Amino acid sequence: MQIKEIISWHIRIPLRAEFVQSGNSATHSDSVIVAIILADGTTGYGECCPRAYVTGEDASTVLAGLAKARKLLAHTPLHSIETIREFVEERLSGHLGLAATCAIESALLDAFSKYAQAPITQLLAFDWPERIRYSGVAPMRPLHKMGPFLEQLRQFDFKEIKLKIGNCLADNLATIKLVKQYFGDHIRLRVDANCAWGLRDAVEQMPALIEAGATVFEQAFPPEKEEELARATALWGHEAELMVDESVTTFQSAERLIRLGIGNRFNLKISKHGGLFNALKIAHLANRNGIAFQLGAHYGETSMLTACGIIFYALSGQPVAMEGAFGAHLLASDVCKNTLQFGKNACIDAPAEKMSPLGMGYEVAPELLAQYSPTPYRVYNTLANNKLTPLKQNKNENL
């Protein structure tokens, strides 16, 4: 499999509703899409969602990382799934950011499946699941603005919802009460303070929120306050799950958290861990140590990362919850022709019927890449000078 060219796009798609959480908000998606073009014209696509507050990356650092990776790619024979796995786990680790690694890995897997004319299910030895159920996410809103948003969410049969919360206990309790008015007392609730708490906040809020029905607390403490998270785990870990998100990125960080008893549930994300293979390593580690894990999602993921998540679901031993697959429910448009999103039952039924037969299951529409990224970049070309340079817009017509 000889790589001829690498092209990337910084994608910003308008969101149908503003995504708000403690510390930041967004009205557009924020992804980097990578195309790896082989000598025979076969093209594989990959996606990542760099987040500075998670892995320290943004679109510019991902582009810089891709430029660095071109030398490694040029001198590495990639003739099997195992060589791709080794390249990702051994050669890219330590050289590239995790998000950039994710984009390259998924593009390589997509290209290799097409090049080898072998379904990804055969190459990775799994079967598409019959159904995947997803949980809902309710961004932060003033209480008087929550009703219309919850009314929209109620059209889907969610069994579990994640609430973005803040530091005011009264507001958080009122939000939980309102959610139950819309979904009933049976709804399972996860709450996400998004690193906004200290131990004093936990002492004040966790007992009351547990009594109100919260069963999972996601990354309440900043990563640098691990001692406080460990203390909270010891105090309330028998009543609720204290889930780590930003604190777990690499396999080494997952090992350390388990060893020190910090948190008792992991929120894994394909992009923040450096792709499918690295996320699976952490999932298998969690399984061996009795740690529950779920697959989370960054806001604005397209069907590309949703497809990667479906493969993760099939290979990981089934996470306790799945986030994402919002597709056109959240995005003004996807960049894939076969949009992957949950239906009214909050599930993706029969994913195999929606997936492309070759590649990672998604079918990218180049014209949409052009629409949402006015300037694509050539990262690598065997016939060019190998500098990171903007491409003319009509370059997309050849992809």
Buried (B, 14 or more C-beta within 10 A) or exposed (E): BEBBBBBBBBBBBEBBEEBBBBEEEBEBBBBBBBBBBBEEEBBBBBBBBBBEEBBEBBBEBBBBBBBBBBEBBEEBEBEEBEBBBBBBBEBBBEEBBBBBBBBBBBBBBBBBBBBBEEBBBEBBEBEBBEEBBBBBBBBBBEEEEBEEBBEBBEEBBBBBBBBBBBBEBEBBBBBBEBBBEBBEEEBBBBBBBBBBBEBEBBBEBBBBBBEBBBBBBBBBBBBEBBEBBBBBBEBBBEEBBBBBBBBBBBBEBBBBBBEEEBBBBBBBBBBBBBBBBBBBBBBBBBBEEEBBBBBBBBBBBBBBBBBBBBBBBBBBEBBBBBBBBBBEBBBEBBBBEBBBBBEEEBBBBEBBEBBBEBBBBBBBBBEBBBBBBEEBBBBBBEEEEBEBEEBEEEBBEEB
